[in-house]
Amino acid sequence: MSIKTDEILAKLKSITMLEATELVKQIEDCFQVSADRIIVVKPNDKFDNNDKDGDEPQTIFDIVLEKFPANKKISFIKEIRSLNLFGSLQETKKVVDNLPQIIKSNVNIQEAEQIKQKLEELGATVSLK
């Protein structure tokens, strides 16, 4: 380690937990980062369950907007915004400009079919995955 980092480490050892918490918050604000932990769980592909004879039908879907008529771009942005799928207009526009995109994840079959039908009525190509 360098002398500079050794000095910083020595100073960190001497501060209280409250001061350390405040320091973390200041670092997060200053550098626009988060110290929250991110947990990624990878599904086990080799899960073996001999009690079941066949695969269960899929009940949760991702709605994928694949394409839409170019002359209806504003209509699609409005429709997607009206469905409360994205937070801001800018976010919605970015998604519509970069297709194919998942526009909603982990949706039950009824809601997925409703959204798909609304978008297809406007001329979109939508798939459920």
N, C-alpha and C positions, 0 to 999 in steps of 0.2 A: 504494500500500500504506500501511497505517497504521504508526505508530511501533512498536506492539506486534509486528506481524508482521515488520517489518524486524529487530527485535531477535532474534526467534526464528530467523529465517533466518541471521543473523550467527552465532548460537550453533551452529546446525546445521553451518555451514561449518567450524567449528573442532573438531568431534568426529571420532574415528577411525571406521573402518568397523565395528569390533567394537562400539563404543558405539552406532553407528547401527542395527546389527542388533538389539542389546538393546532399543533404543528402539522399534523396529518391533514386537517381540514384546510389549513392555509396552502399546503402543497397541492391539494386537490383543486382548490379554487384558482390558484396561480397558473397551474399547468393544464387545467381542464381535464383531469384524470379522475379515476375512482379507485379507491382502495378496497372496494367490495370484492368479495370472492366470487368467482364464476365457477359453477360446478357443471361439468359436462358429463352426461351419462350416456355411454354407448350401449345400445341394446345387444344382448347376447344372441348372435345368429345361430348358435349351436344349441339352443334351448330344446331339450328333448322331453316331450310329454306324450307318453304312450296311451294315456287315457282317452285321447281324442282321436276319432277316426278320420276327420277331414278338417279343412281350414274353415274358420268362422268367416262369415261374410264381413266385409269391411264396413264399419259404421262411422268412422271419422275420416274426413277428407280435407285436402288442400284444394282451393279453387285457383286455377291457373288461367289467367287471361292471355291467350295466345296471339290474337290479332283482332282488329276492328277496322271498319271503313275509315279511311283517312279524313273524309269529309264530315265525320261525326265525332271528332276528337273532343270538342267542347262538351258534347252530350255525354260522352263516356266519363270525362272528368267529373261532371256534375253528378252523374249517377253513382259513381264510386264514392264520391264525397257524401252523397245522401244516404248511402248505406253505412256510413261511419266506419269505413275500412281503414282510413289513414287519418292522421292527426291534422295535417295542414294541406292547404291547396298545393303548395310547392312539392310536398312529398307525393301527393297524388299525381301531379303532372310528371314527376320524375319516373314513377312507375309506368305510367301510360306511354312515356317516350322510350322505355327500354323493355320491350316485350320479347319473349314471353316472361311473365312475372307471376309469382304467387300473390294473389291479392287478399287472401284470407286463409289462415291455417287452422287446423284442428276444429273443423266444423262438422256438426252432425248432418246426416243425410238430408233431412228435411230442409234445413237452412241452406245447405249447399245447392240443392235443386232449385230453391226459390231464387237465389242470387244468380245461378246459371241461367235460369229462364229469363229473368229481367234483362241480363246482358245480351243474351241471344236475340231477344226481341228487338234490340237496338242494332243487331247485325254483327255481334262479336262472335268469335270462336273461343269457346271456354271449355276447359276440361277439368275433370275431378280426378285427383290422384290420391 
